[in-house]
Amino acid sequence: MIDLPGLYARFITWIGDGTGTTDTVLHIHAGMAVLMIARIVTRRSLGTLIPLSVVVAAEMANEVLDRLHYHSWRWWDTIPDIINTLFWPTVICLAVRLRPMRPLRRR
């Protein structure tokens, strides 16, 4: 049987080791990448909750896989991961919702 949580943990470690990037920065980039991919795939505005919901679902899946791999919640690690992943996607969603772009004037 495949140990999916273990395989995922090794993949994430490989990314971190390969890039030399900290876990914090990886979460920030992952959140933004998932937001942009969700925006392109769903063709929904960043001001809708759809792309942001995809980021939330991806981060929750990430944390559940961590939980399954480590056999317990590591709250000291989980809470900052969630904040780092969701902060900028949430800010962008709120900014677009509160101040949508105006259409360009035709000359």
GUSE-838839 format. One record per atom (N, C-alpha, C, O): residue number from 1; atom name; y, x, z. Coordinates in steps of 0.02 Angstrom, whole numbers, plus 50000, padded with zeros to 5 digits. Layout:
BEGIN
<k:NUM	a:CA	py:Y	px:X	pz:Z>
...
END
This chain:
BEGIN
<k:1	a:N	py:49941	px:50042	pz:50000>
<k:1	a:CA	py:50000	px:50000	pz:50000>
<k:1	a:C	py:50063	px:50044	pz:50000>
<k:1	a:O	py:50064	px:50097	pz:50033>
<k:2	a:N	py:50112	px:50024	pz:49964>
<k:2	a:CA	py:50174	px:50062	pz:49958>
<k:2	a:C	py:50218	px:50051	pz:50020>
<k:2	a:O	py:50230	px:49994	pz:50040>
<k:3	a:N	py:50242	px:50105	pz:50048>
<k:3	a:CA	py:50289	px:50102	pz:50105>
<k:3	a:C	py:50360	px:50098	pz:50077>
<k:3	a:O	py:50394	px:50149	pz:50071>
<k:4	a:N	py:50381	px:50037	pz:50058>
<k:4	a:CA	py:50446	px:50028	pz:50027>
<k:4	a:C	py:50504	px:50053	pz:50071>
<k:4	a:O	py:50548	px:50088	pz:50046>
<k:5	a:N	py:50506	px:50036	pz:50136>
<k:5	a:CA	py:50560	px:50062	pz:50178>
<k:5	a:C	py:50562	px:50139	pz:50181>
<k:5	a:O	py:50615	px:50169	pz:50180>
<k:6	a:N	py:50503	px:50170	pz:50184>
<k:6	a:CA	py:50500	px:50244	pz:50186>
<k:6	a:C	py:50522	px:50274	pz:50120>
<k:6	a:O	py:50559	px:50324	pz:50118>
<k:7	a:N	py:50500	px:50244	pz:50065>
<k:7	a:CA	py:50520	px:50267	pz:49999>
<k:7	a:C	py:50596	px:50260	pz:49990>
<k:7	a:O	py:50628	px:50306	pz:49963>
<k:8	a:N	py:50623	px:50204	pz:50012>
<k:8	a:CA	py:50696	px:50193	pz:50008>
<k:8	a:C	py:50734	px:50244	pz:50050>
<k:8	a:O	py:50784	px:50271	pz:50028>
<k:9	a:N	py:50710	px:50257	pz:50111>
<k:9	a:CA	py:50743	px:50306	pz:50155>
<k:9	a:C	py:50742	px:50375	pz:50124>
<k:9	a:O	py:50792	px:50411	pz:50128>
<k:10	a:N	py:50687	px:50394	pz:50092>
<k:10	a:CA	py:50683	px:50460	pz:50059>
<k:10	a:C	py:50731	px:50462	pz:49999>
<k:10	a:O	py:50762	px:50514	pz:49986>
<k:11	a:N	py:50736	px:50407	pz:49962>
<k:11	a:CA	py:50782	px:50403	pz:49905>
<k:11	a:C	py:50855	px:50411	pz:49928>
<k:11	a:O	py:50893	px:50449	pz:49898>
<k:12	a:N	py:50873	px:50377	pz:49981>
<k:12	a:CA	py:50942	px:50382	pz:50007>
<k:12	a:C	py:50956	px:50453	pz:50033>
<k:12	a:O	py:51010	px:50479	pz:50022>
<k:13	a:N	py:50908	px:50483	pz:50067>
<k:13	a:CA	py:50916	px:50551	pz:50090>
<k:13	a:C	py:50923	px:50599	pz:50031>
<k:13	a:O	py:50964	px:50645	pz:50033>
<k:14	a:N	py:50884	px:50588	pz:49978>
<k:14	a:CA	py:50888	px:50628	pz:49918>
<k:14	a:C	py:50958	px:50624	pz:49886>
<k:14	a:O	py:50985	px:50674	pz:49864>
<k:15	a:N	py:50986	px:50563	pz:49884>
<k:15	a:CA	py:51054	px:50554	pz:49857>
<k:15	a:C	py:51104	px:50593	pz:49899>
<k:15	a:O	py:51146	px:50630	pz:49873>
<k:16	a:N	py:51100	px:50585	pz:49965>
<k:16	a:CA	py:51146	px:50620	pz:50010>
<k:16	a:C	py:51140	px:50695	pz:50005>
<k:16	a:O	py:51190	px:50730	pz:50001>
<k:17	a:N	py:51079	px:50720	pz:50004>
<k:17	a:CA	py:51068	px:50792	pz:49998>
<k:17	a:C	py:51090	px:50818	pz:49930>
<k:17	a:O	py:51118	px:50873	pz:49924>
<k:18	a:N	py:51076	px:50779	pz:49878>
<k:18	a:CA	py:51093	px:50800	pz:49810>
<k:18	a:C	py:51168	px:50802	pz:49797>
<k:18	a:O	py:51191	px:50843	pz:49758>
<k:19	a:N	py:51204	px:50757	pz:49828>
<k:19	a:CA	py:51276	px:50755	pz:49817>
<k:19	a:C	py:51315	px:50794	pz:49869>
<k:19	a:O	py:51372	px:50813	pz:49858>
<k:20	a:N	py:51284	px:50807	pz:49926>
<k:20	a:CA	py:51319	px:50840	pz:49980>
<k:20	a:C	py:51371	px:50795	pz:50013>
<k:20	a:O	py:51416	px:50819	pz:50047>
<k:21	a:N	py:51364	px:50731	pz:50002>
<k:21	a:CA	py:51413	px:50682	pz:50026>
<k:21	a:C	py:51389	px:50653	pz:50092>
<k:21	a:O	py:51329	px:50644	pz:50103>
<k:22	a:N	py:51435	px:50638	pz:50136>
<k:22	a:CA	py:51417	px:50609	pz:50201>
<k:22	a:C	py:51395	px:50537	pz:50192>
<k:22	a:O	py:51410	px:50504	pz:50142>
<k:23	a:N	py:51359	px:50513	pz:50241>
<k:23	a:CA	py:51335	px:50444	pz:50241>
<k:23	a:C	py:51394	px:50395	pz:50237>
<k:23	a:O	py:51389	px:50344	pz:50202>
<k:24	a:N	py:51448	px:50410	pz:50271>
<k:24	a:CA	py:51507	px:50366	pz:50270>
<k:24	a:C	py:51534	px:50359	pz:50199>
<k:24	a:O	py:51547	px:50303	pz:50176>
<k:25	a:N	py:51543	px:50414	pz:50165>
<k:25	a:CA	py:51571	px:50413	pz:50097>
<k:25	a:C	py:51522	px:50379	pz:50049>
<k:25	a:O	py:51543	px:50342	pz:50005>
<k:26	a:N	py:51457	px:50390	pz:50059>
<k:26	a:CA	py:51408	px:50356	pz:50017>
<k:26	a:C	py:51412	px:50281	pz:50024>
<k:26	a:O	py:51407	px:50244	pz:49975>
<k:27	a:N	py:51422	px:50257	pz:50085>
<k:27	a:CA	py:51429	px:50184	pz:50096>
<k:27	a:C	py:51492	px:50157	pz:50063>
<k:27	a:O	py:51491	px:50103	pz:50034>
<k:28	a:N	py:51546	px:50194	pz:50068>
<k:28	a:CA	py:51608	px:50171	pz:50036>
<k:28	a:C	py:51599	px:50167	pz:49960>
<k:28	a:O	py:51617	px:50116	pz:49929>
<k:29	a:N	py:51571	px:50219	pz:49930>
<k:29	a:CA	py:51560	px:50219	pz:49858>
<k:29	a:C	py:51509	px:50166	pz:49837>
<k:29	a:O	py:51519	px:50133	pz:49786>
<k:30	a:N	py:51456	px:50158	pz:49875>
<k:30	a:CA	py:51406	px:50109	pz:49859>
<k:30	a:C	py:51435	px:50038	pz:49860>
<k:30	a:O	py:51421	px:49998	pz:49815>
<k:31	a:N	py:51476	px:50023	pz:49910>
<k:31	a:CA	py:51507	px:49958	pz:49914>
<k:31	a:C	py:51551	px:49944	pz:49853>
<k:31	a:O	py:51550	px:49889	pz:49825>
<k:32	a:N	py:51590	px:49994	pz:49833>
<k:32	a:CA	py:51634	px:49985	pz:49775>
<k:32	a:C	py:51594	px:49980	pz:49711>
<k:32	a:O	py:51610	px:49940	pz:49667>
<k:33	a:N	py:51541	px:50021	pz:49704>
<k:33	a:CA	py:51500	px:50019	pz:49644>
<k:33	a:C	py:51465	px:49951	pz:49637>
<k:33	a:O	py:51464	px:49922	pz:49583>
<k:34	a:N	py:51437	px:49926	pz:49692>
<k:34	a:CA	py:51404	px:49861	pz:49690>
<k:34	a:C	py:51454	px:49806	pz:49673>
<k:34	a:O	py:51439	px:49761	pz:49635>
<k:35	a:N	py:51515	px:49811	pz:49701>
<k:35	a:CA	py:51567	px:49761	pz:49686>
<k:35	a:C	py:51583	px:49761	pz:49612>
<k:35	a:O	py:51587	px:49708	pz:49581>
<k:36	a:N	py:51593	px:49819	pz:49582>
<k:36	a:CA	py:51610	px:49824	pz:49511>
<k:36	a:C	py:51553	px:49800	pz:49466>
<k:36	a:O	py:51564	px:49764	pz:49418>
<k:37	a:N	py:51492	px:49820	pz:49483>
<k:37	a:CA	py:51434	px:49798	pz:49444>
<k:37	a:C	py:51425	px:49722	pz:49449>
<k:37	a:O	py:51412	px:49689	pz:49399>
<k:38	a:N	py:51434	px:49695	pz:49510>
<k:38	a:CA	py:51428	px:49622	pz:49519>
<k:38	a:C	py:51483	px:49586	pz:49480>
<k:38	a:O	py:51470	px:49533	pz:49452>
<k:39	a:N	py:51542	px:49614	pz:49478>
<k:39	a:CA	py:51598	px:49584	pz:49440>
<k:39	a:C	py:51581	px:49583	pz:49366>
<k:39	a:O	py:51593	px:49533	pz:49332>
<k:40	a:N	py:51553	px:49637	pz:49340>
<k:40	a:CA	py:51537	px:49641	pz:49268>
<k:40	a:C	py:51478	px:49595	pz:49251>
<k:40	a:O	py:51481	px:49558	pz:49202>
<k:41	a:N	py:51426	px:49597	pz:49292>
<k:41	a:CA	py:51366	px:49557	pz:49277>
<k:41	a:C	py:51380	px:49482	pz:49283>
<k:41	a:O	py:51359	px:49444	pz:49240>
<k:42	a:N	py:51415	px:49462	pz:49335>
<k:42	a:CA	py:51428	px:49391	pz:49346>
<k:42	a:C	py:51487	px:49365	pz:49305>
<k:42	a:O	py:51495	px:49305	pz:49296>
<k:43	a:N	py:51529	px:49412	pz:49281>
<k:43	a:CA	py:51589	px:49394	pz:49243>
<k:43	a:C	py:51637	px:49350	pz:49285>
<k:43	a:O	py:51675	px:49310	pz:49258>
<k:44	a:N	py:51633	px:49359	pz:49350>
<k:44	a:CA	py:51676	px:49321	pz:49396>
<k:44	a:C	py:51731	px:49367	pz:49420>
<k:44	a:O	py:51722	px:49427	pz:49427>
<k:45	a:N	py:51788	px:49338	pz:49434>
<k:45	a:CA	py:51846	px:49375	pz:49459>
<k:45	a:C	py:51830	px:49407	pz:49526>
<k:45	a:O	py:51789	px:49382	pz:49565>
<k:46	a:N	py:51863	px:49464	pz:49539>
<k:46	a:CA	py:51856	px:49495	pz:49605>
<k:46	a:C	py:51885	px:49451	pz:49660>
<k:46	a:O	py:51871	px:49462	pz:49719>
<k:47	a:N	py:51925	px:49402	pz:49641>
<k:47	a:CA	py:51954	px:49356	pz:49689>
<k:47	a:C	py:51906	px:49301	pz:49710>
<k:47	a:O	py:51919	px:49266	pz:49759>
<k:48	a:N	py:51851	px:49292	pz:49673>
<k:48	a:CA	py:51801	px:49244	pz:49694>
<k:48	a:C	py:51756	px:49277	pz:49746>
<k:48	a:O	py:51756	px:49338	pz:49754>
<k:49	a:N	py:51719	px:49237	pz:49781>
<k:49	a:CA	py:51676	px:49264	pz:49833>
<k:49	a:C	py:51609	px:49288	pz:49805>
<k:49	a:O	py:51568	px:49316	pz:49842>
<k:50	a:N	py:51596	px:49278	pz:49741>
<k:50	a:CA	py:51532	px:49296	pz:49712>
<k:50	a:C	py:51520	px:49372	pz:49714>
<k:50	a:O	py:51471	px:49393	pz:49742>
<k:51	a:N	py:51565	px:49414	pz:49684>
<k:51	a:CA	py:51552	px:49486	pz:49687>
<k:51	a:C	py:51549	px:49513	pz:49759>
<k:51	a:O	py:51508	px:49555	pz:49775>
<k:52	a:N	py:51592	px:49487	pz:49802>
<k:52	a:CA	py:51591	px:49509	pz:49872>
<k:52	a:C	py:51525	px:49489	pz:49905>
<k:52	a:O	py:51498	px:49527	pz:49945>
<k:53	a:N	py:51500	px:49430	pz:49890>
<k:53	a:CA	py:51436	px:49407	pz:49918>
<k:53	a:C	py:51378	px:49453	pz:49897>
<k:53	a:O	py:51332	px:49464	pz:49935>
<k:54	a:N	py:51381	px:49478	pz:49835>
<k:54	a:CA	py:51329	px:49524	pz:49812>
<k:54	a:C	py:51332	px:49589	pz:49853>
<k:54	a:O	py:51280	px:49616	pz:49871>
<k:55	a:N	py:51392	px:49612	pz:49868>
<k:55	a:CA	py:51399	px:49673	pz:49910>
<k:55	a:C	py:51371	px:49659	pz:49980>
<k:55	a:O	py:51335	px:49701	pz:50007>
<k:56	a:N	py:51386	px:49602	pz:50008>
<k:56	a:CA	py:51360	px:49584	pz:50074>
<k:56	a:C	py:51284	px:49582	pz:50073>
<k:56	a:O	py:51251	px:49609	pz:50118>
<k:57	a:N	py:51255	px:49550	pz:50022>
<k:57	a:CA	py:51182	px:49546	pz:50017>
<k:57	a:C	py:51151	px:49615	pz:50009>
<k:57	a:O	py:51099	px:49630	pz:50039>
<k:58	a:N	py:51181	px:49657	pz:49968>
<k:58	a:CA	py:51154	px:49725	pz:49957>
<k:58	a:C	py:51157	px:49765	pz:50022>
<k:58	a:O	py:51110	px:49801	pz:50038>
<k:59	a:N	py:51211	px:49760	pz:50059>
<k:59	a:CA	py:51218	px:49797	pz:50122>
<k:59	a:C	py:51168	px:49771	pz:50174>
<k:59	a:O	py:51139	px:49809	pz:50211>
<k:60	a:N	py:51160	px:49705	pz:50176>
<k:60	a:CA	py:51111	px:49677	pz:50223>
<k:60	a:C	py:51040	px:49701	pz:50206>
<k:60	a:O	py:51001	px:49717	pz:50250>
<k:61	a:N	py:51024	px:49702	pz:50141>
<k:61	a:CA	py:50958	px:49728	pz:50120>
<k:61	a:C	py:50950	px:49801	pz:50140>
<k:61	a:O	py:50897	px:49821	pz:50163>
<k:62	a:N	py:51003	px:49840	pz:50131>
<k:62	a:CA	py:51002	px:49911	pz:50151>
<k:62	a:C	py:50987	px:49918	pz:50225>
<k:62	a:O	py:50945	px:49959	pz:50245>
<k:63	a:N	py:51021	px:49879	pz:50266>
<k:63	a:CA	py:51012	px:49884	pz:50338>
<k:63	a:C	py:50944	px:49858	pz:50361>
<k:63	a:O	py:50915	px:49885	pz:50408>
<k:64	a:N	py:50918	px:49807	pz:50327>
<k:64	a:CA	py:50851	px:49782	pz:50344>
<k:64	a:C	py:50799	px:49835	pz:50327>
<k:64	a:O	py:50752	px:49847	pz:50365>
<k:65	a:N	py:50807	px:49868	pz:50269>
<k:65	a:CA	py:50760	px:49922	pz:50252>
<k:65	a:C	py:50764	px:49979	pz:50302>
<k:65	a:O	py:50713	px:50009	pz:50320>
<k:66	a:N	py:50825	px:49996	pz:50324>
<k:66	a:CA	py:50833	px:50046	pz:50378>
<k:66	a:C	py:50797	px:50024	pz:50441>
<k:66	a:O	py:50762	px:50064	pz:50472>
<k:67	a:N	py:50805	px:49961	pz:50459>
<k:67	a:CA	py:50773	px:49934	pz:50519>
<k:67	a:C	py:50697	px:49939	pz:50514>
<k:67	a:O	py:50664	px:49959	pz:50562>
<k:68	a:N	py:50670	px:49921	pz:50456>
<k:68	a:CA	py:50598	px:49925	pz:50446>
<k:68	a:C	py:50573	px:49997	pz:50447>
<k:68	a:O	py:50518	px:50011	pz:50472>
<k:69	a:N	py:50613	px:50042	pz:50421>
<k:69	a:CA	py:50593	px:50113	pz:50419>
<k:69	a:C	py:50594	px:50144	pz:50489>
<k:69	a:O	py:50548	px:50180	pz:50508>
<k:70	a:N	py:50646	px:50130	pz:50527>
<k:70	a:CA	py:50654	px:50162	pz:50593>
<k:70	a:C	py:50624	px:50120	pz:50650>
<k:70	a:O	py:50623	px:50142	pz:50707>
<k:71	a:N	py:50598	px:50060	pz:50634>
<k:71	a:CA	py:50563	px:50017	pz:50682>
<k:71	a:C	py:50608	px:49990	pz:50738>
<k:71	a:O	py:50583	px:49966	pz:50788>
<k:72	a:N	py:50673	px:49995	pz:50729>
<k:72	a:CA	py:50720	px:49965	pz:50777>
<k:72	a:C	py:50790	px:49966	pz:50746>
<k:72	a:O	py:50804	px:50004	pz:50700>
<k:73	a:N	py:50832	px:49924	pz:50773>
<k:73	a:CA	py:50902	px:49926	pz:50751>
<k:73	a:C	py:50934	px:49986	pz:50784>
<k:73	a:O	py:50925	px:49999	pz:50843>
<k:74	a:N	py:50971	px:50023	pz:50745>
<k:74	a:CA	py:51009	px:50080	pz:50771>
<k:74	a:C	py:51082	px:50060	pz:50765>
<k:74	a:O	py:51117	px:50081	pz:50719>
<k:75	a:N	py:51106	px:50019	pz:50812>
<k:75	a:CA	py:51172	px:49988	pz:50807>
<k:75	a:C	py:51228	px:50039	pz:50800>
<k:75	a:O	py:51278	px:50026	pz:50767>
<k:76	a:N	py:51220	px:50097	pz:50831>
<k:76	a:CA	py:51271	px:50150	pz:50826>
<k:76	a:C	py:51278	px:50174	pz:50754>
<k:76	a:O	py:51330	px:50202	pz:50735>
<k:77	a:N	py:51227	px:50163	pz:50713>
<k:77	a:CA	py:51229	px:50182	pz:50643>
<k:77	a:C	py:51241	px:50121	pz:50598>
<k:77	a:O	py:51277	px:50126	pz:50548>
<k:78	a:N	py:51213	px:50065	pz:50616>
<k:78	a:CA	py:51216	px:50004	pz:50575>
<k:78	a:C	py:51286	px:49976	pz:50570>
<k:78	a:O	py:51309	px:49959	pz:50515>
<k:79	a:N	py:51320	px:49970	pz:50626>
<k:79	a:CA	py:51387	px:49938	pz:50625>
<k:79	a:C	py:51437	px:49979	pz:50584>
<k:79	a:O	py:51472	px:49949	pz:50543>
<k:80	a:N	py:51442	px:50045	pz:50592>
<k:80	a:CA	py:51487	px:50082	pz:50548>
<k:80	a:C	py:51467	px:50078	pz:50474>
<k:80	a:O	py:51511	px:50077	pz:50430>
<k:81	a:N	py:51402	px:50076	pz:50460>
<k:81	a:CA	py:51380	px:50070	pz:50391>
<k:81	a:C	py:51406	px:50005	pz:50360>
<k:81	a:O	py:51431	px:50004	pz:50304>
<k:82	a:N	py:51400	px:49950	pz:50397>
<k:82	a:CA	py:51422	px:49885	pz:50373>
<k:82	a:C	py:51498	px:49886	pz:50361>
<k:82	a:O	py:51522	px:49863	pz:50310>
<k:83	a:N	py:51535	px:49913	pz:50409>
<k:83	a:CA	py:51608	px:49916	pz:50402>
<k:83	a:C	py:51628	px:49959	pz:50343>
<k:83	a:O	py:51670	px:49939	pz:50303>
<k:84	a:N	py:51598	px:50018	pz:50336>
<k:84	a:CA	py:51615	px:50062	pz:50280>
<k:84	a:C	py:51598	px:50033	pz:50212>
<k:84	a:O	py:51635	px:50043	pz:50164>
<k:85	a:N	py:51543	px:49996	pz:50208>
<k:85	a:CA	py:51523	px:49967	pz:50144>
<k:85	a:C	py:51567	px:49908	pz:50125>
<k:85	a:O	py:51584	px:49899	pz:50067>
<k:86	a:N	py:51585	px:49866	pz:50173>
<k:86	a:CA	py:51619	px:49803	pz:50158>
<k:86	a:C	py:51695	px:49806	pz:50161>
<k:86	a:O	py:51728	px:49761	pz:50135>
<k:87	a:N	py:51724	px:49858	pz:50191>
<k:87	a:CA	py:51796	px:49859	pz:50201>
<k:87	a:C	py:51836	px:49852	pz:50136>
<k:87	a:O	py:51873	px:49803	pz:50128>
<k:88	a:N	py:51828	px:49899	pz:50089>
<k:88	a:CA	py:51869	px:49896	pz:50028>
<k:88	a:C	py:51852	px:49838	pz:49982>
<k:88	a:O	py:51897	px:49808	pz:49953>
<k:89	a:N	py:51788	px:49820	pz:49973>
<k:89	a:CA	py:51774	px:49760	pz:49934>
<k:89	a:C	py:51807	px:49697	pz:49964>
<k:89	a:O	py:51830	px:49654	pz:49927>
<k:90	a:N	py:51808	px:49692	pz:50030>
<k:90	a:CA	py:51840	px:49635	pz:50062>
<k:90	a:C	py:51916	px:49636	pz:50052>
<k:90	a:O	py:51946	px:49585	pz:50037>
<k:91	a:N	py:51946	px:49695	pz:50059>
<k:91	a:CA	py:52018	px:49702	pz:50048>
<k:91	a:C	py:52036	px:49682	pz:49976>
<k:91	a:O	py:52084	px:49646	pz:49965>
<k:92	a:N	py:51997	px:49707	pz:49928>
<k:92	a:CA	py:52011	px:49691	pz:49858>
<k:92	a:C	py:52003	px:49617	pz:49845>
<k:92	a:O	py:52045	px:49587	pz:49811>
<k:93	a:N	py:51950	px:49586	pz:49871>
<k:93	a:CA	py:51940	px:49514	pz:49862>
<k:93	a:C	py:51998	px:49474	pz:49890>
<k:93	a:O	py:52024	px:49429	pz:49858>
<k:94	a:N	py:52019	px:49491	pz:49951>
<k:94	a:CA	py:52075	px:49455	pz:49982>
<k:94	a:C	py:52140	px:49466	pz:49944>
<k:94	a:O	py:52179	px:49420	pz:49935>
<k:95	a:N	py:52151	px:49528	pz:49922>
<k:95	a:CA	py:52213	px:49543	pz:49886>
<k:95	a:C	py:52217	px:49503	pz:49821>
<k:95	a:O	py:52270	px:49476	pz:49805>
<k:96	a:N	py:52162	px:49499	pz:49785>
<k:96	a:CA	py:52163	px:49462	pz:49722>
<k:96	a:C	py:52168	px:49387	pz:49735>
<k:96	a:O	py:52202	px:49351	pz:49698>
<k:97	a:N	py:52136	px:49363	pz:49788>
<k:97	a:CA	py:52141	px:49291	pz:49804>
<k:97	a:C	py:52212	px:49272	pz:49826>
<k:97	a:O	py:52237	px:49219	pz:49807>
<k:98	a:N	py:52244	px:49316	pz:49864>
<k:98	a:CA	py:52310	px:49300	pz:49890>
<k:98	a:C	py:52366	px:49313	pz:49839>
<k:98	a:O	py:52418	px:49282	pz:49842>
<k:99	a:N	py:52354	px:49358	pz:49794>
<k:99	a:CA	py:52405	px:49376	pz:49745>
<k:99	a:C	py:52372	px:49386	pz:49677>
<k:99	a:O	py:52364	px:49442	pz:49654>
<k:100	a:N	py:52353	px:49331	pz:49644>
<k:100	a:CA	py:52321	px:49338	pz:49579>
<k:100	a:C	py:52368	px:49366	pz:49528>
<k:100	a:O	py:52429	px:49359	pz:49533>
<k:101	a:N	py:52339	px:49399	pz:49478>
<k:101	a:CA	py:52380	px:49428	pz:49424>
<k:101	a:C	py:52411	px:49372	pz:49382>
<k:101	a:O	py:52379	px:49321	pz:49368>
<k:102	a:N	py:52474	px:49382	pz:49363>
<k:102	a:CA	py:52506	px:49333	pz:49320>
<k:102	a:C	py:52489	px:49349	pz:49248>
<k:102	a:O	py:52481	px:49408	pz:49230>
<k:103	a:N	py:52483	px:49298	pz:49206>
<k:103	a:CA	py:52470	px:49312	pz:49135>
<k:103	a:C	py:52528	px:49351	pz:49104>
<k:103	a:O	py:52585	px:49343	pz:49123>
<k:104	a:N	py:52510	px:49393	pz:49056>
<k:104	a:CA	py:52561	px:49431	pz:49020>
<k:104	a:C	py:52602	px:49385	pz:48976>
<k:104	a:O	py:52576	px:49338	pz:48946>
<k:105	a:N	py:52667	px:49399	pz:48972>
<k:105	a:CA	py:52710	px:49360	pz:48927>
<k:105	a:C	py:52701	px:49384	pz:48856>
<k:105	a:O	py:52697	px:49445	pz:48844>
<k:106	a:N	py:52697	px:49338	pz:48811>
<k:106	a:CA	py:52693	px:49355	pz:48740>
<k:106	a:C	py:52764	px:49362	pz:48712>
<k:106	a:O	py:52808	px:49323	pz:48729>
<k:107	a:N	py:52774	px:49412	pz:48670>
<k:107	a:CA	py:52840	px:49420	pz:48640>
<k:107	a:C	py:52843	px:49391	pz:48572>
<k:107	a:O	py:52896	px:49394	pz:48540>
END
